[in-house]
Amino acid sequence: MIRKLFPTALAAGLLAFGATASAEIVVGGKNFTEQLLLASMTTKYLDAHGYDVDKRDGMGSVVLRKAQVNGQVDLYWEYTGTSLITYNDVEERLGPEETYQRVKELDAEKGLVWLEPSEANNTYALAMQEEDAAERGIESLSDLADAINGGEALTVAVNAEFYARPDGFKPMMQEYGFRLPRGDIKRMDSGLTYSALKEGQVDVALVFATDGRIPAFNFRVLDDDRNYFPSYALTPVVRQDTLDANPELAEQMNALSALLDDDTMAALNARVDVDKESIERVAEDFLKEHDLI
């Protein structure tokens, strides 16, 4: 059921998007900081535009995807690479735009619409301490390969999944033309790779590009200059029948998507993971900063 009355302060903003919504919107989210932030942000944003919003976050990827396909969730933020590889079983290596277009086409067959992608790309990456990378002259993965092939002893922390997966660490070494002894590859839980690098236990660590600990710990993300890692562009995905019932929703969500990039998401994530601010506070501050609520 849609609310009939709106705060006076919202009136001008609502006029920009025309009529209000016509049904409840169920907003989903996964179970990690970035997704919890986006679910909260989207809920507050749509609530301010008159929708009756039901937030269901903290879900696993596969469960959330099934819930959307089955009509239990209307809208959530997904990553292009996740849909391509995990949900659609596409093994072909594609560029960012090709990845977006492919998942848009494949998921349209399932009644799902990919809206405009943000500039935030939460892909895999390798990072070093900024000072160490500068001293060694390493800015890219090719530089890292040259250093290892030149005899520099470097240890790398990765999680177990990335070490074993067919598009993971071993094929990456092959792509960049270097090899590390098994003893120099430290396998650990994802969260521990950041602390291991920060504390100098390893020289290089697997990270996710929009993680807030990257700027907070002064890490340098090494440029993937051969485009090995898939694109994981953060994008709002909504059911077609939900869009049909709420025609203004696409424009509204695209406006929010346009505000997000790697640095923005890393800063927001850091406020939660490093500064220990609440997700609700960080989401609300962002929306107010951009005059969205």
TAWO-V132064 format. One record per backbone hydrogen bond with DSSP energy under -1.0 kcal/mol. CO is the residue of the C=O (numbers start at 1). NH is the residue of the N-H. E is the energy in kcal/mol with one decimal. If there is no record, write none. Layout:
co:CO nh:NH e:E
co:CO nh:NH e:E
//
This chain:
co:7 nh:10 e:-1.7
co:8 nh:11 e:-1.5
co:10 nh:14 e:-2.3
co:11 nh:15 e:-1.7
co:14 nh:17 e:-1.3
co:25 nh:54 e:-2.5
co:26 nh:74 e:-1.9
co:26 nh:75 e:-2.0
co:27 nh:56 e:-3.2
co:29 nh:59 e:-2.2
co:30 nh:58 e:-1.4
co:32 nh:36 e:-2.5
co:33 nh:37 e:-2.7
co:34 nh:38 e:-2.2
co:35 nh:39 e:-2.4
co:36 nh:40 e:-2.1
co:37 nh:41 e:-3.0
co:38 nh:42 e:-2.7
co:39 nh:43 e:-2.2
co:40 nh:44 e:-2.5
co:41 nh:45 e:-2.4
co:42 nh:46 e:-2.8
co:43 nh:47 e:-2.3
co:44 nh:48 e:-2.0
co:46 nh:51 e:-2.1
co:47 nh:50 e:-1.6
co:52 nh:25 e:-2.1
co:54 nh:27 e:-2.2
co:56 nh:29 e:-1.2
co:60 nh:64 e:-2.7
co:61 nh:65 e:-2.6
co:62 nh:66 e:-2.4
co:63 nh:67 e:-2.1
co:64 nh:68 e:-2.0
co:65 nh:69 e:-2.6
co:66 nh:70 e:-2.4
co:67 nh:72 e:-2.8
co:67 nh:73 e:-1.3
co:68 nh:71 e:-1.4
co:74 nh:239 e:-2.0
co:75 nh:28 e:-2.9
co:76 nh:237 e:-2.8
co:78 nh:235 e:-2.9
co:79 nh:83 e:-1.9
co:80 nh:84 e:-2.5
co:81 nh:85 e:-2.6
co:82 nh:86 e:-1.8
co:82 nh:87 e:-1.4
co:83 nh:88 e:-1.7
co:84 nh:90 e:-2.6
co:95 nh:99 e:-2.9
co:96 nh:100 e:-2.2
co:97 nh:101 e:-2.5
co:98 nh:102 e:-2.5
co:99 nh:103 e:-2.4
co:100 nh:104 e:-2.2
co:101 nh:105 e:-2.1
co:102 nh:106 e:-2.7
co:103 nh:107 e:-2.6
co:104 nh:108 e:-1.2
co:107 nh:110 e:-1.3
co:107 nh:112 e:-2.3
co:108 nh:111 e:-1.5
co:111 nh:240 e:-2.9
co:113 nh:238 e:-2.4
co:120 nh:234 e:-2.9
co:121 nh:123 e:-1.9
co:123 nh:209 e:-2.5
co:125 nh:207 e:-2.9
co:126 nh:222 e:-3.0
co:127 nh:205 e:-2.2
co:128 nh:220 e:-3.4
co:129 nh:133 e:-2.8
co:130 nh:134 e:-2.4
co:131 nh:135 e:-2.2
co:132 nh:136 e:-2.1
co:133 nh:138 e:-2.5
co:139 nh:223 e:-2.5
co:140 nh:144 e:-2.0
co:141 nh:145 e:-2.4
co:142 nh:146 e:-2.4
co:143 nh:147 e:-2.3
co:144 nh:148 e:-2.4
co:145 nh:149 e:-2.9
co:146 nh:150 e:-1.5
co:147 nh:152 e:-2.4
co:148 nh:151 e:-1.6
co:155 nh:203 e:-1.6
co:155 nh:204 e:-1.9
co:156 nh:186 e:-3.3
co:157 nh:206 e:-2.5
co:158 nh:188 e:-2.0
co:159 nh:163 e:-1.9
co:160 nh:164 e:-1.7
co:161 nh:165 e:-2.4
co:162 nh:169 e:-2.3
co:165 nh:168 e:-2.0
co:168 nh:172 e:-1.6
co:169 nh:173 e:-2.4
co:170 nh:174 e:-1.9
co:171 nh:175 e:-2.6
co:172 nh:176 e:-2.2
co:173 nh:178 e:-2.2
co:181 nh:184 e:-2.1
co:182 nh:185 e:-1.5
co:184 nh:156 e:-2.8
co:186 nh:158 e:-2.4
co:190 nh:193 e:-1.1
co:192 nh:196 e:-2.4
co:193 nh:197 e:-1.8
co:194 nh:198 e:-2.6
co:195 nh:199 e:-2.4
co:196 nh:201 e:-2.4
co:196 nh:202 e:-1.1
co:197 nh:200 e:-1.2
co:204 nh:157 e:-2.6
co:205 nh:127 e:-2.5
co:207 nh:125 e:-1.8
co:208 nh:211 e:-2.5
co:211 nh:214 e:-1.5
co:212 nh:216 e:-1.5
co:213 nh:217 e:-2.3
co:214 nh:219 e:-2.7
co:218 nh:130 e:-2.2
co:220 nh:128 e:-2.1
co:223 nh:141 e:-2.6
co:223 nh:225 e:-1.8
co:224 nh:227 e:-2.1
co:232 nh:122 e:-1.7
co:233 nh:80 e:-1.5
co:234 nh:118 e:-2.6
co:235 nh:78 e:-2.8
co:236 nh:115 e:-2.5
co:237 nh:76 e:-1.9
co:238 nh:113 e:-3.2
co:239 nh:243 e:-1.9
co:240 nh:244 e:-2.4
co:241 nh:245 e:-1.4
co:242 nh:246 e:-1.2
co:246 nh:249 e:-2.0
co:248 nh:252 e:-2.0
co:249 nh:253 e:-2.7
co:250 nh:254 e:-2.4
co:251 nh:255 e:-1.7
co:252 nh:256 e:-1.3
co:253 nh:257 e:-2.6
co:254 nh:258 e:-1.9
co:256 nh:259 e:-1.5
co:257 nh:260 e:-1.6
co:260 nh:119 e:-2.2
co:261 nh:265 e:-2.6
co:262 nh:266 e:-2.6
co:263 nh:267 e:-2.3
co:264 nh:268 e:-2.3
co:265 nh:269 e:-3.0
co:266 nh:270 e:-2.2
co:267 nh:271 e:-1.6
co:268 nh:272 e:-1.0
co:269 nh:273 e:-3.1
co:270 nh:274 e:-2.4
co:270 nh:275 e:-2.2
co:271 nh:277 e:-2.9
co:278 nh:282 e:-2.3
co:279 nh:283 e:-2.5
co:280 nh:284 e:-2.2
co:281 nh:285 e:-2.6
co:282 nh:286 e:-2.0
co:283 nh:287 e:-1.9
co:284 nh:288 e:-2.5
co:285 nh:289 e:-2.6
co:286 nh:290 e:-1.5
co:287 nh:292 e:-3.2
co:288 nh:291 e:-1.7
//
